[in-house]
Amino acid sequence: MLFAVGLFFSAGCNSFYTSNKNVPETIQVNKEDSVNVIVSKNEVLPLYRESINLNVYSGATTNDYGIGFGARANYFSPFRVTFGFSYTLFINAYALLTANSISQPSIELGYAIPSAPFVVRPYMMVGSSRINLEVLLFNLNEHPDRFQSYRTLTPGIELIVPIFDSEGQFSFDIRYNYIPELPTFRAFIFLFNVGVSL
């Protein structure tokens, strides 16, 4: 009797775990293809693929750069090399009368490293920082004291987190902003990005 119950229980469990209903199919992935991940509905989506990534971002900085926010567009090539451009604006208001802003258009070159469930992307940005120090009076910008442009080098690293079953993604960025003509005016930049992969 106990033997018959055990046999029935074993057969029932076996049939449950081999059922295809609502259970993702087990897929053998070679080590070389480890960039693929298993998701629901028996689909395999690539962690990395050729695409155009569009992002907006915002974050904090050091060295009185203030709050930074901007947008970027990057092409992710089949060879995992990425290139694109970005625009960042830093604003730091203080003492109610003065404001320091830095406008920074840049081009960037990077390399994507898939490591499930993330994509790590080191990159280098080359751009121009336009530093503007203005006197604010009754919400009117008057008497700009300084408006200069400097060549800027910005290495960084981005941790991309794809949102599976969608084209969305978010990421975290750490950059180091360096202006050769102003070596003391350097800063670390910490950014949070949201965007889509097309």
C-alpha positions in Angstrom: 0.0 0.0 0.0 2.7 2.5 1.0 4.7 1.4 -2.1 1.7 2.2 -4.4 1.1 5.6 -2.8 4.8 6.4 -3.1 4.8 5.4 -6.8 1.7 7.5 -7.5 3.3 10.6 -5.7 6.6 10.2 -7.6 4.8 9.9 -11.0 2.6 13.0 -10.2 5.6 15.1 -9.2 7.5 14.0 -12.3 4.6 14.9 -14.6 4.3 18.3 -12.9 7.9 19.3 -13.4 8.0 18.2 -17.0 4.8 20.1 -17.9 5.3 23.0 -20.3 2.4 25.1 -18.8 3.8 28.4 -17.4 7.2 26.9 -17.1 10.1 28.4 -19.1 11.9 26.0 -21.3 15.3 25.0 -20.1 17.8 26.2 -22.7 21.4 25.1 -22.9 23.7 28.1 -23.4 27.3 27.8 -24.4 29.9 29.7 -22.4 30.5 31.9 -25.5 26.8 32.8 -25.6 26.5 33.7 -21.9 25.3 37.2 -22.9 21.8 35.6 -23.3 19.5 35.3 -20.4 16.3 33.3 -19.9 13.1 35.2 -19.4 9.4 34.3 -19.2 7.2 33.0 -22.1 10.0 30.7 -23.2 11.9 33.5 -24.8 15.6 34.2 -24.8 16.4 37.9 -25.0 20.0 39.1 -25.6 21.5 41.0 -22.7 23.5 42.9 -25.3 22.4 43.7 -28.9 23.0 46.2 -31.6 20.9 49.2 -30.7 20.6 53.0 -30.2 20.3 53.9 -26.5 18.6 57.2 -25.6 18.8 58.4 -22.0 18.1 61.3 -19.7 20.0 61.7 -16.5 20.5 63.7 -13.3 22.7 63.5 -10.3 25.1 65.1 -7.8 28.7 66.3 -8.1 31.7 67.4 -6.1 33.8 70.6 -6.1 30.9 73.0 -6.3 29.7 71.9 -9.8 26.2 71.7 -8.4 23.4 69.6 -9.7 23.9 68.0 -13.1 21.3 66.9 -15.6 21.3 66.1 -19.3 20.7 63.7 -22.2 22.8 61.3 -24.2 22.5 59.1 -27.3 24.7 56.1 -28.0 25.0 53.6 -30.7 25.9 50.1 -29.5 27.6 48.3 -32.3 27.7 44.5 -33.0 31.3 44.5 -31.8 30.3 46.0 -28.3 32.0 49.3 -29.2 29.8 52.2 -28.3 29.9 55.8 -29.5 27.7 58.8 -29.2 27.2 62.2 -27.8 25.8 63.9 -24.7 25.0 67.2 -23.3 25.2 68.0 -19.5 24.3 71.1 -17.6 25.6 71.8 -14.1 23.9 74.5 -12.0 25.1 75.7 -8.6 23.2 78.7 -7.1 24.4 80.2 -3.8 24.0 83.3 -1.7 20.7 84.1 -3.6 22.7 86.5 -5.8 25.2 84.4 -7.8 24.9 81.4 -10.0 27.6 79.2 -11.5 26.7 77.1 -14.5 28.7 74.7 -16.7 27.5 73.7 -20.1 29.2 70.6 -21.4 28.6 69.0 -24.8 30.7 65.9 -25.4 31.3 63.0 -27.7 32.0 59.6 -26.1 33.6 56.2 -27.0 33.1 53.1 -24.9 33.1 49.4 -24.7 30.2 47.3 -23.4 30.9 44.2 -21.3 27.8 42.0 -20.7 27.8 40.3 -17.3 24.3 39.0 -16.6 22.1 40.6 -15.4 24.0 43.8 -16.1 26.0 45.5 -18.8 29.2 47.3 -17.6 30.4 50.1 -20.0 33.6 52.0 -19.4 33.9 55.0 -21.6 35.8 58.2 -22.4 34.2 61.5 -23.1 35.9 64.5 -24.9 34.1 67.7 -24.8 34.0 71.4 -24.0 33.1 73.0 -20.7 31.6 76.5 -20.9 31.8 78.1 -17.5 29.5 80.9 -16.9 29.5 83.0 -13.7 26.6 85.5 -13.6 25.1 88.0 -11.1 21.4 87.5 -10.6 19.2 90.4 -9.7 15.5 90.1 -9.3 15.5 87.0 -11.5 17.3 88.8 -14.3 20.7 87.7 -15.5 22.9 90.8 -15.7 26.5 91.6 -16.0 28.1 88.2 -16.9 31.5 88.2 -15.2 33.0 85.3 -17.1 32.0 83.1 -20.0 34.8 80.9 -21.2 35.2 77.5 -22.8 37.7 74.8 -21.9 38.7 71.4 -23.3 37.4 68.6 -21.0 38.4 65.0 -20.6 35.9 62.8 -18.7 36.5 59.0 -18.2 33.6 57.1 -16.7 31.9 53.8 -16.1 28.2 53.0 -16.5 26.3 50.1 -15.0 23.3 49.4 -17.3 20.3 47.4 -15.9 17.9 46.3 -18.7 14.2 46.0 -17.9 13.3 42.7 -19.5 10.1 42.2 -21.6 10.5 45.9 -22.5 12.8 48.3 -24.3 13.4 50.3 -21.1 16.5 50.4 -19.0 18.1 52.3 -16.2 21.7 52.8 -15.3 24.2 54.3 -12.8 27.1 56.5 -13.9 30.3 57.6 -12.3 32.4 60.1 -14.1 35.6 62.1 -13.4 35.6 65.5 -15.0 39.0 66.9 -15.7 39.8 70.3 -17.4 43.6 70.4 -18.2 43.6 74.3 -18.2 42.0 74.3 -14.8 43.5 71.3 -12.9 42.0 72.2 -9.6 38.5 72.5 -11.1 37.9 68.8 -11.4 35.0 66.8 -10.0 33.4 63.4 -9.5 29.9 63.1 -11.0 27.3 60.6 -9.9 24.3 60.2 -12.2 21.2 58.1 -12.5 19.9 57.4 -16.1 16.6 56.3 -17.5 16.0 55.5 -21.1 15.1 53.2 -24.0 17.1 50.8 -26.2 15.8 51.0 -29.8 
